Amino acid sequence: LGTKLILVLGHTGCGAVRAATEASRGAPPESANLRAITDRILEGIGEDFDPAAAVEANVRATMRALTRDSAVLAEAVEQGVEIAGAVYDLASGRVRLL
């Protein structure tokens, strides 16, 4: 891959996470494509509907999914590539590593 680090970067106020939490409360998106995304997010965040915690949970779930769903990335991690997660705060412009 030519890289030493893969960074999964979530952000505060994430509309996809918000849509997923709304879907869990009985308001699923009409679009099948958006439903596929919100379903995947809900798998990662579980019952945690605190917006900040849900964004973090989504980042962590995405980090796990990278090596679970991609043999190439799983091999890269075995070869020393690291996967890290962080959250970008839209209000402050700061990035917080998880």
Biotite code that builds the C-alpha atoms (Angstrom):
import biotite.structure as struc

atoms = struc.array([
    struc.Atom([0.000, 0.000, 0.000], chain_id="A", res_id=1, res_name="LEU", atom_name="CA", element="C"),
    struc.Atom([2.915, 2.355, 0.546], chain_id="A", res_id=2, res_name="GLY", atom_name="CA", element="C"),
    struc.Atom([1.542, 3.726, 3.804], chain_id="A", res_id=3, res_name="THR", atom_name="CA", element="C"),
    struc.Atom([2.286, 3.091, 7.465], chain_id="A", res_id=4, res_name="LYS", atom_name="CA", element="C"),
    struc.Atom([-1.000, 4.405, 8.854], chain_id="A", res_id=5, res_name="LEU", atom_name="CA", element="C"),
    struc.Atom([-4.675, 4.307, 7.934], chain_id="A", res_id=6, res_name="ILE", atom_name="CA", element="C"),
    struc.Atom([-6.709, 6.915, 9.810], chain_id="A", res_id=7, res_name="LEU", atom_name="CA", element="C"),
    struc.Atom([-10.461, 6.481, 10.222], chain_id="A", res_id=8, res_name="VAL", atom_name="CA", element="C"),
    struc.Atom([-11.752, 9.986, 10.871], chain_id="A", res_id=9, res_name="LEU", atom_name="CA", element="C"),
    struc.Atom([-15.264, 10.584, 12.152], chain_id="A", res_id=10, res_name="GLY", atom_name="CA", element="C"),
    struc.Atom([-16.676, 14.018, 12.866], chain_id="A", res_id=11, res_name="HIS", atom_name="CA", element="C"),
    struc.Atom([-19.044, 15.657, 15.290], chain_id="A", res_id=12, res_name="THR", atom_name="CA", element="C"),
    struc.Atom([-22.557, 16.289, 14.049], chain_id="A", res_id=13, res_name="GLY", atom_name="CA", element="C"),
    struc.Atom([-22.333, 13.357, 11.635], chain_id="A", res_id=14, res_name="CYS", atom_name="CA", element="C"),
    struc.Atom([-25.536, 13.218, 9.601], chain_id="A", res_id=15, res_name="GLY", atom_name="CA", element="C"),
    struc.Atom([-25.134, 9.503, 8.865], chain_id="A", res_id=16, res_name="ALA", atom_name="CA", element="C"),
    struc.Atom([-24.904, 8.674, 12.577], chain_id="A", res_id=17, res_name="VAL", atom_name="CA", element="C"),
    struc.Atom([-27.896, 10.933, 13.250], chain_id="A", res_id=18, res_name="ARG", atom_name="CA", element="C"),
    struc.Atom([-29.875, 9.199, 10.483], chain_id="A", res_id=19, res_name="ALA", atom_name="CA", element="C"),
    struc.Atom([-28.968, 5.809, 11.966], chain_id="A", res_id=20, res_name="ALA", atom_name="CA", element="C"),
    struc.Atom([-30.193, 6.769, 15.421], chain_id="A", res_id=21, res_name="THR", atom_name="CA", element="C"),
    struc.Atom([-33.414, 8.154, 13.915], chain_id="A", res_id=22, res_name="GLU", atom_name="CA", element="C"),
    struc.Atom([-33.862, 4.908, 11.970], chain_id="A", res_id=23, res_name="ALA", atom_name="CA", element="C"),
    struc.Atom([-33.547, 2.933, 15.191], chain_id="A", res_id=24, res_name="SER", atom_name="CA", element="C"),
    struc.Atom([-36.373, 4.994, 16.648], chain_id="A", res_id=25, res_name="ARG", atom_name="CA", element="C"),
    struc.Atom([-38.735, 4.013, 13.850], chain_id="A", res_id=26, res_name="GLY", atom_name="CA", element="C"),
    struc.Atom([-37.900, 6.533, 11.122], chain_id="A", res_id=27, res_name="ALA", atom_name="CA", element="C"),
    struc.Atom([-35.943, 4.479, 8.566], chain_id="A", res_id=28, res_name="PRO", atom_name="CA", element="C"),
    struc.Atom([-34.694, 6.304, 5.465], chain_id="A", res_id=29, res_name="PRO", atom_name="CA", element="C"),
    struc.Atom([-36.742, 5.830, 2.307], chain_id="A", res_id=30, res_name="GLU", atom_name="CA", element="C"),
    struc.Atom([-33.645, 5.276, 0.180], chain_id="A", res_id=31, res_name="SER", atom_name="CA", element="C"),
    struc.Atom([-32.395, 1.676, 0.100], chain_id="A", res_id=32, res_name="ALA", atom_name="CA", element="C"),
    struc.Atom([-28.833, 2.965, -0.302], chain_id="A", res_id=33, res_name="ASN", atom_name="CA", element="C"),
    struc.Atom([-29.101, 5.156, 2.787], chain_id="A", res_id=34, res_name="LEU", atom_name="CA", element="C"),
    struc.Atom([-30.748, 2.306, 4.726], chain_id="A", res_id=35, res_name="ARG", atom_name="CA", element="C"),
    struc.Atom([-27.738, 0.097, 3.940], chain_id="A", res_id=36, res_name="ALA", atom_name="CA", element="C"),
    struc.Atom([-25.450, 2.756, 5.424], chain_id="A", res_id=37, res_name="ILE", atom_name="CA", element="C"),
    struc.Atom([-27.583, 3.382, 8.510], chain_id="A", res_id=38, res_name="THR", atom_name="CA", element="C"),
    struc.Atom([-27.957, -0.362, 9.134], chain_id="A", res_id=39, res_name="ASP", atom_name="CA", element="C"),
    struc.Atom([-24.180, -0.763, 9.093], chain_id="A", res_id=40, res_name="ARG", atom_name="CA", element="C"),
    struc.Atom([-23.735, 2.181, 11.458], chain_id="A", res_id=41, res_name="ILE", atom_name="CA", element="C"),
    struc.Atom([-26.345, 0.759, 13.844], chain_id="A", res_id=42, res_name="LEU", atom_name="CA", element="C"),
    struc.Atom([-24.426, -2.532, 13.941], chain_id="A", res_id=43, res_name="GLU", atom_name="CA", element="C"),
    struc.Atom([-21.401, -0.590, 15.154], chain_id="A", res_id=44, res_name="GLY", atom_name="CA", element="C"),
    struc.Atom([-23.014, 1.760, 17.653], chain_id="A", res_id=45, res_name="ILE", atom_name="CA", element="C"),
    struc.Atom([-25.538, -0.627, 19.174], chain_id="A", res_id=46, res_name="GLY", atom_name="CA", element="C"),
    struc.Atom([-27.882, 1.035, 21.641], chain_id="A", res_id=47, res_name="GLU", atom_name="CA", element="C"),
    struc.Atom([-25.605, 4.006, 22.337], chain_id="A", res_id=48, res_name="ASP", atom_name="CA", element="C"),
    struc.Atom([-27.581, 7.019, 21.181], chain_id="A", res_id=49, res_name="PHE", atom_name="CA", element="C"),
    struc.Atom([-25.426, 9.691, 22.781], chain_id="A", res_id=50, res_name="ASP", atom_name="CA", element="C"),
    struc.Atom([-24.271, 11.556, 19.640], chain_id="A", res_id=51, res_name="PRO", atom_name="CA", element="C"),
    struc.Atom([-20.610, 11.889, 20.665], chain_id="A", res_id=52, res_name="ALA", atom_name="CA", element="C"),
    struc.Atom([-20.374, 8.294, 21.849], chain_id="A", res_id=53, res_name="ALA", atom_name="CA", element="C"),
    struc.Atom([-22.146, 7.089, 18.706], chain_id="A", res_id=54, res_name="ALA", atom_name="CA", element="C"),
    struc.Atom([-19.621, 8.871, 16.467], chain_id="A", res_id=55, res_name="VAL", atom_name="CA", element="C"),
    struc.Atom([-16.751, 7.261, 18.405], chain_id="A", res_id=56, res_name="GLU", atom_name="CA", element="C"),
    struc.Atom([-18.425, 3.847, 18.259], chain_id="A", res_id=57, res_name="ALA", atom_name="CA", element="C"),
    struc.Atom([-18.869, 4.229, 14.504], chain_id="A", res_id=58, res_name="ASN", atom_name="CA", element="C"),
    struc.Atom([-15.170, 5.069, 14.066], chain_id="A", res_id=59, res_name="VAL", atom_name="CA", element="C"),
    struc.Atom([-14.159, 2.015, 16.115], chain_id="A", res_id=60, res_name="ARG", atom_name="CA", element="C"),
    struc.Atom([-16.571, -0.237, 14.200], chain_id="A", res_id=61, res_name="ALA", atom_name="CA", element="C"),
    struc.Atom([-15.203, 1.051, 10.895], chain_id="A", res_id=62, res_name="THR", atom_name="CA", element="C"),
    struc.Atom([-11.660, 0.337, 12.070], chain_id="A", res_id=63, res_name="MET", atom_name="CA", element="C"),
    struc.Atom([-12.639, -3.272, 12.850], chain_id="A", res_id=64, res_name="ARG", atom_name="CA", element="C"),
    struc.Atom([-14.503, -3.628, 9.551], chain_id="A", res_id=65, res_name="ALA", atom_name="CA", element="C"),
    struc.Atom([-11.460, -2.614, 7.505], chain_id="A", res_id=66, res_name="LEU", atom_name="CA", element="C"),
    struc.Atom([-9.521, -5.743, 8.410], chain_id="A", res_id=67, res_name="THR", atom_name="CA", element="C"),
    struc.Atom([-12.601, -7.957, 8.699], chain_id="A", res_id=68, res_name="ARG", atom_name="CA", element="C"),
    struc.Atom([-13.899, -7.102, 5.234], chain_id="A", res_id=69, res_name="ASP", atom_name="CA", element="C"),
    struc.Atom([-10.653, -6.676, 3.299], chain_id="A", res_id=70, res_name="SER", atom_name="CA", element="C"),
    struc.Atom([-8.044, -9.395, 2.957], chain_id="A", res_id=71, res_name="ALA", atom_name="CA", element="C"),
    struc.Atom([-5.653, -6.808, 1.496], chain_id="A", res_id=72, res_name="VAL", atom_name="CA", element="C"),
    struc.Atom([-5.948, -4.553, 4.549], chain_id="A", res_id=73, res_name="LEU", atom_name="CA", element="C"),
    struc.Atom([-5.766, -7.503, 6.944], chain_id="A", res_id=74, res_name="ALA", atom_name="CA", element="C"),
    struc.Atom([-2.498, -8.540, 5.300], chain_id="A", res_id=75, res_name="GLU", atom_name="CA", element="C"),
    struc.Atom([-1.204, -4.958, 5.400], chain_id="A", res_id=76, res_name="ALA", atom_name="CA", element="C"),
    struc.Atom([-1.871, -4.812, 9.150], chain_id="A", res_id=77, res_name="VAL", atom_name="CA", element="C"),
    struc.Atom([-0.010, -8.101, 9.583], chain_id="A", res_id=78, res_name="GLU", atom_name="CA", element="C"),
    struc.Atom([2.879, -6.463, 7.700], chain_id="A", res_id=79, res_name="GLN", atom_name="CA", element="C"),
    struc.Atom([2.957, -3.513, 10.111], chain_id="A", res_id=80, res_name="GLY", atom_name="CA", element="C"),
    struc.Atom([0.436, -0.986, 8.815], chain_id="A", res_id=81, res_name="VAL", atom_name="CA", element="C"),
    struc.Atom([-1.437, 0.579, 11.730], chain_id="A", res_id=82, res_name="GLU", atom_name="CA", element="C"),
    struc.Atom([-5.088, 1.597, 11.846], chain_id="A", res_id=83, res_name="ILE", atom_name="CA", element="C"),
    struc.Atom([-5.993, 4.514, 14.098], chain_id="A", res_id=84, res_name="ALA", atom_name="CA", element="C"),
    struc.Atom([-9.223, 6.335, 14.785], chain_id="A", res_id=85, res_name="GLY", atom_name="CA", element="C"),
    struc.Atom([-9.986, 9.956, 15.526], chain_id="A", res_id=86, res_name="ALA", atom_name="CA", element="C"),
    struc.Atom([-12.864, 12.404, 15.720], chain_id="A", res_id=87, res_name="VAL", atom_name="CA", element="C"),
    struc.Atom([-12.768, 15.832, 14.089], chain_id="A", res_id=88, res_name="TYR", atom_name="CA", element="C"),
    struc.Atom([-14.668, 18.493, 16.043], chain_id="A", res_id=89, res_name="ASP", atom_name="CA", element="C"),
    struc.Atom([-16.375, 20.741, 13.503], chain_id="A", res_id=90, res_name="LEU", atom_name="CA", element="C"),
    struc.Atom([-16.764, 23.596, 16.012], chain_id="A", res_id=91, res_name="ALA", atom_name="CA", element="C"),
    struc.Atom([-13.165, 23.783, 17.214], chain_id="A", res_id=92, res_name="SER", atom_name="CA", element="C"),
    struc.Atom([-11.315, 22.370, 14.220], chain_id="A", res_id=93, res_name="GLY", atom_name="CA", element="C"),
    struc.Atom([-9.462, 19.972, 16.524], chain_id="A", res_id=94, res_name="ARG", atom_name="CA", element="C"),
    struc.Atom([-8.851, 16.285, 15.950], chain_id="A", res_id=95, res_name="VAL", atom_name="CA", element="C"),
    struc.Atom([-8.935, 13.949, 18.950], chain_id="A", res_id=96, res_name="ARG", atom_name="CA", element="C"),
    struc.Atom([-7.275, 10.553, 18.608], chain_id="A", res_id=97, res_name="LEU", atom_name="CA", element="C"),
    struc.Atom([-9.181, 7.598, 20.035], chain_id="A", res_id=98, res_name="LEU", atom_name="CA", element="C"),
])
